[in-house]
Amino acid sequence: MKRVLKVGISIMSILILVTGCVSNWEKKDEQIKIGLLMDSLVIERWQRDRDMFLANAKEKGAEVIVQNANESLEKQVEQTRQLINSDVDVLVIIPYDKDGFTEVIAEAKKKGIKVISYDRLILNADIDAYISFDNVKVGELMGQAIVENVPQGNYSVINGSTFDHNSYMFNEGYMDVLKPYIQSGQIQVIDEQWADDWREDIVYESLNRLLNEGNTLDAVICANDRLAESAIRVLSEYRLAGEVQVVGHDANLVACQQIVEGTQLMTVYKPISQLATAAVDLAIELVINETADYEETINNGFGEIPYVMIEPVAVNKDNIVDTVIADGFHKFEDVYRYIPESEWPERTTNANKEVE
């Protein structure tokens, strides 16, 4: 896959453009209707995306209809058609499956409905924009952290769902970092799995098998923090938690607690408030202006799609207070809940800011 450059229009520029657009729309005394199609609400971060998206849309005066597919492509396609028939102005889709939307999105476009692929890229479909993080960089940050701490030894790699295009982008990122170490023989990937539906079962099966067979394990790369949490549970049963280094991403609360406890090496923080805010603004801009002026694109198999790319942040024990806590993503007391207060680090000025 071709690496995509950073987006050519800043989020601030989008905000400025949309501020004016919203005023023009309100003069028409009409309310923009957005259909937000969620893959599921099982993972902690999707609940945050939904809540922040709704709050920002309300602030901009837009109506949002939320649908939850509960990890079913068929249900999500059906919900998409229902929203098309309810005459929404724009669809914002977090796809359960990267494939399977070609036909229904074509139906939306025939009715003049704009379509945004949110965080996960929809393939082979005529979408108007893709808004997400630099997902290859997410993988790179994970890879860089793990090789800096474990430059040689046996690795296990637990990739994400094959239905989610981001899984391949994460894999591209960390495998690019690992490649020279693998070629030199310093690192051996003794097992690599894909966790369909992002289920933890594969983690238990693969790690238990490796350890029961007597393999030495030095590091585990997990495609998200939910998988990393499961890996640490298995390692704890073998009294290896904290000895075998584990990385993930999403900056889940449990992951952040594991980082300060020393059982997880790092996570990658993806500022969801920035993503949700920019997605609402982008949706409104597309409805009003029909298109947006972007310089960078990503190819989804249908064509070159405008790509709004937000930068991720590596989080470890040393900077956790100044990143996820300072941003209000998690509260200081929640992250350090299981650490004796005498061992708490000094708080920064913004460390107690409430989650927005």
Secondary structure in CASP SS format (residue, H / E / C, confidence):
PFRMAT SS
TARGET T0000
AUTHOR 0000-0000-0000
METHOD secondary structure of the structure
MODEL  1
M C 1.00
K C 1.00
R C 1.00
V C 1.00
L C 1.00
K C 1.00
V C 1.00
G C 1.00
I C 1.00
S C 1.00
I H 1.00
M H 1.00
S H 1.00
I H 1.00
L H 1.00
I H 1.00
L H 1.00
V H 1.00
T H 1.00
G H 1.00
C H 1.00
V H 1.00
S H 1.00
N H 1.00
W H 1.00
E H 1.00
K H 1.00
K C 1.00
D C 1.00
E C 1.00
Q C 1.00
I C 1.00
K E 1.00
I E 1.00
G E 1.00
L E 1.00
L E 1.00
M E 1.00
D C 1.00
S C 1.00
L C 1.00
V C 1.00
I C 1.00
E H 1.00
R H 1.00
W H 1.00
Q H 1.00
R H 1.00
D H 1.00
R H 1.00
D H 1.00
M H 1.00
F H 1.00
L H 1.00
A H 1.00
N H 1.00
A H 1.00
K H 1.00
E H 1.00
K H 1.00
G C 1.00
A C 1.00
E E 1.00
V E 1.00
I E 1.00
V E 1.00
Q E 1.00
N E 1.00
A C 1.00
N C 1.00
E C 1.00
S C 1.00
L H 1.00
E H 1.00
K H 1.00
Q H 1.00
V H 1.00
E H 1.00
Q H 1.00
T H 1.00
R H 1.00
Q H 1.00
L H 1.00
I H 1.00
N H 1.00
S C 1.00
D C 1.00
V C 1.00
D C 1.00
V E 1.00
L E 1.00
V E 1.00
I E 1.00
I C 1.00
P C 1.00
Y C 1.00
D C 1.00
K C 1.00
D C 1.00
G C 1.00
F C 1.00
T H 1.00
E H 1.00
V H 1.00
I H 1.00
A H 1.00
E H 1.00
A H 1.00
K H 1.00
K H 1.00
K C 1.00
G C 1.00
I C 1.00
K E 1.00
V E 1.00
I E 1.00
S E 1.00
Y E 1.00
D C 1.00
R C 1.00
L C 1.00
I C 1.00
L C 1.00
N C 1.00
A C 1.00
D C 1.00
I C 1.00
D C 1.00
A E 1.00
Y E 1.00
I E 1.00
S E 1.00
F E 1.00
D C 1.00
N H 1.00
V H 1.00
K H 1.00
V H 1.00
G H 1.00
E H 1.00
L H 1.00
M H 1.00
G H 1.00
Q H 1.00
A H 1.00
I H 1.00
V H 1.00
E H 1.00
N H 1.00
V C 1.00
P C 1.00
Q C 1.00
G E 1.00
N E 1.00
Y E 1.00
S E 1.00
V E 1.00
I E 1.00
N E 1.00
G C 1.00
S C 1.00
T C 1.00
F C 1.00
D C 1.00
H H 1.00
N H 1.00
S H 1.00
Y H 1.00
M H 1.00
F H 1.00
N H 1.00
E H 1.00
G H 1.00
Y H 1.00
M H 1.00
D H 1.00
V H 1.00
L H 1.00
K H 1.00
P H 1.00
Y H 1.00
I H 1.00
Q H 1.00
S H 1.00
G C 1.00
Q C 1.00
I E 1.00
Q E 1.00
V E 1.00
I E 1.00
D E 1.00
E E 1.00
Q E 1.00
W E 1.00
A C 1.00
D H 1.00
D H 1.00
W H 1.00
R C 1.00
E C 1.00
D H 1.00
I H 1.00
V H 1.00
Y H 1.00
E H 1.00
S H 1.00
L H 1.00
N H 1.00
R H 1.00
L H 1.00
L H 1.00
N H 1.00
E C 1.00
G C 1.00
N C 1.00
T C 1.00
L C 1.00
D C 1.00
A E 1.00
V E 1.00
I E 1.00
C E 1.00
A C 1.00
N C 1.00
D H 1.00
R H 1.00
L H 1.00
A H 1.00
E H 1.00
S H 1.00
A H 1.00
I H 1.00
R H 1.00
V H 1.00
L H 1.00
S H 1.00
E H 1.00
Y C 1.00
R C 1.00
L C 1.00
A E 1.00
G C 1.00
E C 1.00
V E 1.00
Q E 1.00
V E 1.00
V E 1.00
G C 1.00
H C 1.00
D C 1.00
A C 1.00
N C 1.00
L H 1.00
V H 1.00
A H 1.00
C H 1.00
Q H 1.00
Q H 1.00
I H 1.00
V H 1.00
E H 1.00
G C 1.00
T C 1.00
Q C 1.00
L C 1.00
M E 1.00
T E 1.00
V E 1.00
Y E 1.00
K C 1.00
P C 1.00
I H 1.00
S H 1.00
Q H 1.00
L H 1.00
A H 1.00
T H 1.00
A H 1.00
A H 1.00
V H 1.00
D H 1.00
L H 1.00
A H 1.00
I H 1.00
E H 1.00
L H 1.00
V H 1.00
I H 1.00
N H 1.00
E C 1.00
T C 1.00
A C 1.00
D C 1.00
Y C 1.00
E C 1.00
E C 1.00
T E 1.00
I E 1.00
N E 1.00
N C 1.00
G C 1.00
F C 1.00
G C 1.00
E E 1.00
I E 1.00
P E 1.00
Y E 1.00
V E 1.00
M E 1.00
I E 1.00
E C 1.00
P C 1.00
V E 1.00
A E 1.00
V E 1.00
N E 1.00
K C 1.00
D C 1.00
N C 1.00
I C 1.00
V H 1.00
D H 1.00
T H 1.00
V H 1.00
I H 1.00
A C 1.00
D C 1.00
G C 1.00
F C 1.00
H C 1.00
K C 1.00
F H 1.00
E H 1.00
D H 1.00
V H 1.00
Y C 1.00
R C 1.00
Y C 1.00
I C 1.00
P C 1.00
E H 1.00
S H 1.00
E H 1.00
W C 1.00
P C 1.00
E C 1.00
R C 1.00
T C 1.00
T C 1.00
N C 1.00
A C 1.00
N C 1.00
K C 1.00
E C 1.00
V C 1.00
E C 1.00
END
